[in-house]
Amino acid sequence: MRELASRPLSAAVSGMTTEVVDPVPGAGAPHLPRQTGLVQLLTPEGERVEHPDYAIDVTAEELRDLYRDLVLVRRWDVEATALQRQGELGIWASLLGQEAAQVGAGRALRPDDTAFPTYREHGVAWTRGVDPLHVISLFRGVDNGGWDPVATGFNLYTVVIGAQCLHATGYAMGLQRDGAESAALAFLGDGATSQGEVNEAMIWAASFSAPVVFFCQNNQYAISVPLERQSRVPLYQRAAGFGFPGVRVDGNDVLAVLAVTRAALAAAREGQGPTFIEAFTYRMGAHTTSDDPTRYRLASELEEWKLRDPIARVKAYLSRTGTADADFFADVEARADELAAHIRRGTTEMPDPPGTAMFDRVYAEQTPHLAAQQAQFEAYQAGFEGSHR
């Protein structure tokens, strides 16, 4: 990996082309690129392949760890979706189908790097050691996110579409000026590429050669709008317009994502500037639990993408090569059951905060104006004491 990272990433992606095939029948279906257009190291059938520019060596233990990550992250997501349906969460943004993109990118980070997520990067949070309950509490509405961004190297979730790219770029410019040998990793979706904040961030990153990597999970839909209505070219090709390399990787291939993201982060740390990674993946579920994807995409499209499941291909490879046996898979499933029970129990036992908690962390020090608002709120609440309404 050091040999790869020691040269400009533009050399690794030059000449890369993307063929476009006919879209899946039906209104709004995205065009699907042939597999030759992607950086891929593990096929959907679980066969290991090589790429001339992105070699990676992983041990048997590391492969098993990656598989375990994928399974546990999916189980967390499935449990959270169930909790929302049962009224325990206000909303949930599922990552179903995007586990490899998030685990691969998260495991590429070094401890001193910092990730800047949207509101869906639960898999990255997992790789940074964030307790799932600290993420769940945000969607339950009891706090604004319970983890320490400094200690975990994982910033708080950002709901404002694209704003995290500005945060990451500014942070990366600070790292640059401090002489730090670390980088920022900004996550975004395909829909966010249409936001001004994202384009502004990439202009600044390019102008100052900031050590930041833009990691776009192209899950084919900006809520209900398909990619073909957002961009006339593959998203990774947009990077050339800003003056830095872009690369498209199979987002359902955890090994390819790991290799490409490691290389991009290494290049950023070494002063080569930003990279745009397009992780070509698919959102298997709804945009959030308030969305109904059956209104804008066909079931046949979903069935086609199920054949590219990121977990199934790793399991197939582990089984085929004898890297893992039945006992290992059973142990992973048992750990997934334990995690689900931990999440369910911890969620239902979360105490509701007092109403005044909303005033506690607005500023480092409370302002007179905020204090007046709190006093007014407390007086209003006191008016209900003894009331049965």
C-alpha positions as CSV (number, residue, x, y, z in Angstrom):
1,M,0.0,0.0,0.0
2,R,2.9,2.4,0.7
3,E,4.1,1.9,-2.9
4,L,0.7,2.8,-4.2
5,A,0.3,5.8,-2.0
6,S,3.7,7.2,-2.8
7,R,2.6,8.2,-6.3
8,P,-0.2,10.5,-7.4
9,L,-3.6,8.8,-7.4
10,S,-4.3,10.4,-10.8
11,A,-1.9,7.8,-12.2
12,A,-4.0,5.0,-10.7
13,V,-7.2,6.2,-12.2
14,S,-6.0,7.5,-15.6
15,G,-7.6,5.8,-18.5
16,M,-10.4,4.4,-16.4
17,T,-13.7,4.2,-18.3
18,T,-17.2,3.3,-17.4
19,E,-19.5,1.5,-19.8
20,V,-23.2,2.1,-19.4
21,V,-25.8,-0.6,-20.1
22,D,-29.5,-0.2,-20.6
23,P,-31.3,0.8,-17.5
24,V,-33.6,-1.6,-15.6
25,P,-37.0,-1.3,-17.2
26,G,-39.3,1.1,-15.4
27,A,-39.5,4.8,-14.7
28,G,-36.5,6.3,-12.9
29,A,-34.4,3.2,-12.9
30,P,-30.6,4.0,-12.8
31,H,-28.1,3.1,-15.4
32,L,-26.0,0.2,-14.2
33,P,-22.3,0.3,-15.1
34,R,-20.6,-2.9,-16.1
35,Q,-18.3,-4.3,-13.5
36,T,-15.2,-3.4,-15.6
37,G,-15.9,0.2,-14.7
38,L,-15.3,-0.4,-11.0
39,V,-12.3,-1.1,-8.8
40,Q,-13.2,-4.5,-7.6
41,L,-11.2,-7.1,-5.6
42,L,-14.0,-9.5,-4.6
43,T,-16.8,-10.4,-7.1
44,P,-20.4,-10.8,-6.1
45,E,-19.8,-14.6,-6.3
46,G,-17.1,-14.3,-3.7
47,E,-14.1,-14.8,-6.0
48,R,-10.9,-12.9,-5.3
49,V,-9.6,-10.8,-8.2
50,E,-6.6,-8.5,-8.6
51,H,-6.5,-4.9,-9.7
52,P,-3.3,-3.4,-11.2
53,D,-3.4,-0.3,-9.1
54,Y,-5.1,-1.3,-5.9
55,A,-3.4,-4.4,-4.3
56,I,-4.2,-5.2,-0.8
57,D,-2.9,-7.9,1.6
58,V,-5.2,-9.0,4.4
59,T,-4.7,-11.8,6.8
60,A,-7.3,-14.5,7.5
61,E,-8.0,-12.9,10.8
62,E,-8.5,-9.5,9.2
63,L,-11.0,-11.1,6.7
64,R,-12.9,-12.7,9.5
65,D,-13.0,-9.4,11.4
66,L,-14.3,-7.6,8.4
67,Y,-17.1,-10.1,8.0
68,R,-18.0,-9.8,11.7
69,D,-18.2,-6.0,11.3
70,L,-20.5,-6.3,8.3
71,V,-22.9,-8.7,10.1
72,L,-23.0,-6.8,13.4
73,V,-23.5,-3.5,11.6
74,R,-26.4,-4.9,9.6
75,R,-28.0,-6.4,12.7
76,W,-27.8,-3.1,14.5
77,D,-29.5,-1.4,11.5
78,V,-32.2,-4.1,11.3
79,E,-32.9,-3.8,15.1
80,A,-33.1,0.0,14.9
81,T,-35.6,-0.1,12.1
82,A,-37.7,-2.5,14.1
83,L,-37.5,-0.2,17.1
84,Q,-38.7,2.7,15.0
85,R,-41.6,0.8,13.6
86,Q,-42.6,0.0,17.2
87,G,-42.6,3.6,18.2
88,E,-39.3,3.6,20.2
89,L,-37.4,5.9,17.7
90,G,-38.7,9.0,16.0
91,I,-37.1,8.1,12.7
92,W,-34.2,5.9,11.5
93,A,-31.9,6.3,8.4
94,S,-31.1,2.7,7.3
95,L,-27.8,1.7,5.8
96,L,-29.0,-1.7,4.6
97,G,-26.9,-2.7,1.6
98,Q,-24.2,-0.1,2.2
99,E,-22.3,-2.0,5.0
100,A,-19.2,-2.7,2.9
101,A,-18.8,0.9,1.8
102,Q,-19.0,2.1,5.4
103,V,-17.0,-0.7,7.1
104,G,-14.3,-0.6,4.4
105,A,-13.9,3.2,4.6
106,G,-14.0,3.2,8.4
107,R,-11.3,0.6,8.7
108,A,-9.1,2.5,6.3
109,L,-8.9,5.4,8.8
110,R,-6.0,5.7,11.2
111,P,-6.6,6.5,14.9
112,D,-5.5,10.2,14.3
113,D,-7.8,10.7,11.3
114,T,-11.2,12.2,11.6
115,A,-14.5,11.2,9.9
116,F,-17.3,13.6,9.1
117,P,-20.5,11.7,8.6
118,T,-24.0,12.5,7.4
119,Y,-26.8,10.8,9.3
120,R,-26.4,7.3,7.9
121,E,-22.8,6.4,8.7
122,H,-23.6,3.9,11.5
123,G,-21.1,1.4,10.1
124,V,-18.3,4.0,10.2
125,A,-19.4,4.9,13.8
126,W,-19.0,1.2,14.6
127,T,-15.5,1.0,13.3
128,R,-14.6,4.1,15.4
129,G,-15.7,2.5,18.6
130,V,-18.9,4.5,19.0
131,D,-21.5,2.7,21.2
132,P,-24.6,2.1,19.0
133,L,-26.8,3.4,21.9
134,H,-25.0,6.8,21.6
135,V,-26.3,6.9,18.0
136,I,-29.7,5.5,18.8
137,S,-30.2,8.2,21.4
138,L,-30.0,10.8,18.7
139,F,-32.8,9.2,16.7
140,R,-34.8,8.7,19.9
141,G,-34.6,12.4,20.6
142,V,-33.0,12.3,24.0
143,D,-29.8,14.1,23.0
144,N,-27.8,15.4,20.0
145,G,-25.5,12.5,19.9
146,G,-23.8,11.0,22.9
147,W,-20.2,10.3,21.7
148,D,-17.0,12.3,22.0
149,P,-15.9,13.4,18.5
150,V,-12.4,14.0,19.7
151,A,-11.9,10.7,21.4
152,T,-13.4,8.7,18.6
153,G,-12.2,10.6,15.6
154,F,-15.8,10.6,14.5
155,N,-17.7,13.9,14.2
156,L,-21.3,14.3,15.2
157,Y,-24.0,13.5,12.6
158,T,-24.9,16.2,10.2
159,V,-28.5,16.4,8.9
160,V,-28.0,19.5,6.8
161,I,-27.2,18.0,3.4
162,G,-23.6,18.5,2.4
163,A,-22.6,20.7,5.3
164,Q,-20.2,18.1,6.7
165,C,-18.0,18.5,3.6
166,L,-17.3,22.1,4.5
167,H,-16.6,21.0,8.1
168,A,-14.2,18.3,6.9
169,T,-12.4,20.7,4.5
170,G,-12.0,23.4,7.1
171,Y,-10.7,20.8,9.6
172,A,-8.3,19.4,7.0
173,M,-6.9,22.9,6.3
174,G,-6.3,23.2,10.1
175,L,-4.5,19.9,10.1
176,Q,-2.4,21.2,7.2
177,R,-1.4,24.4,9.0
178,D,-0.7,22.5,12.2
179,G,1.7,20.2,10.3
180,A,-0.3,17.1,11.4
181,E,0.2,13.9,9.5
182,S,-3.5,13.0,9.5
183,A,-6.4,13.4,7.2
184,A,-10.2,14.0,7.2
185,L,-12.7,11.7,5.5
186,A,-16.0,13.4,4.5
187,F,-19.0,11.2,3.8
188,L,-21.8,12.2,1.4
189,G,-24.5,10.7,-0.7
190,D,-25.1,11.0,-4.4
191,G,-27.8,13.5,-3.8
192,A,-25.5,15.8,-1.9
193,T,-23.3,16.3,-4.9
194,S,-26.0,18.6,-6.2
195,Q,-25.6,20.9,-3.1
196,G,-23.6,24.1,-3.3
197,E,-21.9,23.3,0.0
198,V,-20.3,20.2,-1.5
199,N,-19.0,22.0,-4.5
200,E,-17.7,24.9,-2.4
201,A,-15.9,22.4,-0.2
202,M,-14.2,20.7,-3.1
203,I,-13.1,24.1,-4.6
204,W,-11.5,25.0,-1.3
205,A,-9.9,21.5,-0.9
206,A,-8.4,21.7,-4.3
207,S,-7.2,25.2,-4.0
208,F,-5.3,24.5,-0.8
209,S,-4.5,20.8,-1.5
210,A,-6.2,20.0,1.8
211,P,-5.7,16.5,3.2
212,V,-9.4,15.5,2.8
213,V,-11.0,12.6,1.0
214,F,-14.6,12.9,-0.2
215,F,-16.3,9.6,0.1
216,C,-19.6,9.5,-1.9
217,Q,-21.9,6.5,-1.3
218,N,-23.8,6.5,-4.5
219,N,-26.8,4.4,-3.5
220,Q,-28.6,5.4,-6.7
221,Y,-31.3,7.6,-5.2
222,A,-31.4,11.1,-3.6
223,I,-34.5,10.0,-1.7
224,S,-36.7,9.4,-4.7
225,V,-34.7,11.1,-7.4
226,P,-32.5,8.6,-9.4
227,L,-28.9,9.4,-10.2
228,E,-29.6,9.8,-14.0
229,R,-31.6,12.9,-13.2
230,Q,-28.8,14.4,-11.2
231,S,-25.7,13.9,-13.3
232,R,-25.0,13.4,-17.0
233,V,-21.6,11.8,-16.1
234,P,-20.5,9.3,-13.5
235,L,-20.0,11.2,-10.3
236,Y,-16.3,10.3,-9.9
237,Q,-15.5,12.1,-13.1
238,R,-16.6,15.4,-11.6
239,A,-13.4,15.5,-9.5
240,A,-11.4,16.3,-12.7
241,G,-13.3,19.6,-12.9
242,F,-12.0,20.6,-9.5
243,G,-8.4,19.5,-10.3
244,F,-8.0,16.3,-8.2
245,P,-8.4,12.6,-8.9
246,G,-11.7,10.7,-8.7
247,V,-12.1,6.9,-8.6
248,R,-15.2,4.6,-8.7
249,V,-15.1,1.6,-6.5
250,D,-17.5,-1.3,-6.1
251,G,-19.2,-0.1,-2.9
252,N,-20.4,-3.6,-2.1
253,D,-16.9,-5.0,-2.1
254,V,-15.4,-4.3,1.4
255,L,-11.8,-5.2,0.2
256,A,-11.9,-2.8,-2.7
257,V,-13.3,0.0,-0.6
258,L,-10.6,-0.6,2.0
259,A,-7.8,-0.6,-0.5
260,V,-9.0,2.5,-2.4
261,T,-9.8,4.5,0.8
262,R,-6.4,3.6,2.3
263,A,-4.6,4.8,-0.8
264,A,-6.6,8.1,-0.9
265,L,-6.0,8.9,2.8
266,A,-2.3,8.1,2.5
267,A,-2.0,10.4,-0.5
268,A,-3.8,13.2,1.4
269,R,-1.5,12.8,4.4
270,E,1.5,13.0,2.2
271,G,0.5,16.3,0.7
272,Q,-1.0,15.1,-2.6
273,G,-4.4,16.8,-1.8
274,P,-7.9,15.6,-2.0
275,T,-9.5,12.6,-3.8
276,F,-13.1,11.9,-4.6
277,I,-14.2,8.3,-4.2
278,E,-17.5,7.2,-5.6
279,A,-18.6,4.0,-3.9
280,F,-21.1,2.5,-6.3
281,T,-23.6,0.7,-4.0
282,Y,-27.4,0.5,-3.5
283,R,-29.8,1.5,-0.7
284,M,-31.7,-1.8,-0.1
285,G,-34.3,-0.2,2.2
286,A,-36.0,3.2,2.4
287,H,-34.3,6.5,2.5
288,T,-35.6,6.8,6.1
289,T,-38.4,5.1,7.9
290,S,-40.7,7.9,6.7
291,D,-40.1,7.0,3.1
292,D,-41.8,4.4,0.8
293,P,-39.4,3.3,-1.9
294,T,-42.0,1.2,-3.7
295,R,-43.4,4.4,-5.0
296,Y,-40.4,5.2,-7.2
297,R,-38.5,2.0,-7.9
298,L,-39.3,-1.5,-9.1
299,A,-39.0,-4.7,-7.0
300,S,-37.0,-6.3,-9.9
301,E,-34.3,-3.7,-9.5
302,L,-34.0,-4.5,-5.8
303,E,-33.8,-8.2,-6.5
304,E,-31.0,-7.6,-9.0
305,W,-29.0,-5.8,-6.4
306,K,-29.6,-8.5,-3.8
307,L,-27.3,-10.7,-5.9
308,R,-24.5,-8.2,-5.1
309,D,-25.0,-8.3,-1.4
310,P,-21.9,-7.2,0.4
311,I,-22.1,-9.7,3.2
312,A,-22.9,-12.8,1.1
313,R,-19.8,-12.3,-1.1
314,V,-17.5,-12.2,1.9
315,K,-19.1,-15.3,3.4
316,A,-18.8,-17.1,0.1
317,Y,-15.1,-16.3,0.0
318,L,-14.4,-17.3,3.6
319,S,-16.3,-20.6,3.0
320,R,-14.7,-21.4,-0.3
321,T,-11.1,-20.8,0.9
322,G,-11.6,-22.5,4.3
323,T,-10.8,-19.3,6.1
324,A,-13.9,-19.7,8.3
325,D,-15.9,-22.7,9.3
326,A,-19.5,-23.2,10.6
327,D,-18.5,-22.6,14.2
328,F,-17.2,-19.2,13.3
329,F,-20.4,-18.2,11.4
330,A,-22.5,-19.5,14.3
331,D,-20.4,-17.4,16.8
332,V,-20.9,-14.3,14.7
333,E,-24.7,-14.9,14.6
334,A,-24.7,-15.4,18.4
335,R,-22.8,-12.1,18.8
336,A,-25.3,-10.4,16.6
337,D,-28.2,-11.7,18.8
338,E,-26.4,-10.3,21.8
339,L,-25.9,-6.9,20.1
340,A,-29.6,-6.7,19.2
341,A,-30.6,-7.5,22.7
342,H,-28.2,-4.8,24.0
343,I,-29.6,-2.2,21.6
344,R,-33.2,-3.1,22.4
345,R,-32.8,-3.1,26.1
346,G,-30.7,0.0,26.2
347,T,-33.1,1.9,23.9
348,T,-36.3,1.1,25.9
349,E,-34.5,2.0,29.2
350,M,-33.3,5.4,28.0
351,P,-34.7,8.0,30.4
352,D,-36.3,11.1,28.8
353,P,-34.4,14.2,29.6
354,P,-36.0,17.2,31.3
355,G,-37.3,19.8,28.9
356,T,-34.7,22.3,30.2
357,A,-31.9,20.1,28.9
358,M,-32.3,21.8,25.5
359,F,-30.7,24.9,27.0
360,D,-27.6,23.1,28.5
361,R,-25.2,22.9,25.6
362,V,-26.2,25.6,23.1
363,Y,-23.1,27.6,24.0
364,A,-20.0,27.0,26.1
365,E,-21.4,29.6,28.5
366,Q,-25.0,30.6,28.7
367,T,-25.9,34.0,27.3
368,P,-28.3,36.4,28.9
369,H,-30.7,36.0,26.0
370,L,-30.7,32.2,26.3
371,A,-31.1,32.5,30.1
372,A,-34.2,34.6,29.6
373,Q,-35.6,32.0,27.2
374,Q,-35.0,29.2,29.7
375,A,-36.7,31.2,32.5
376,Q,-39.7,31.8,30.2
377,F,-39.8,28.1,29.4
378,E,-39.7,27.1,33.0
379,A,-42.4,29.5,33.9
380,Y,-44.6,28.1,31.1
381,Q,-44.0,24.5,32.3
382,A,-44.8,25.5,35.9
383,G,-48.2,26.6,34.8
384,F,-49.1,22.9,34.1
385,E,-48.3,21.7,37.6
386,G,-51.3,20.0,39.2
387,S,-53.1,20.0,35.8
388,H,-54.6,16.7,34.6
389,R,-54.4,17.8,30.9
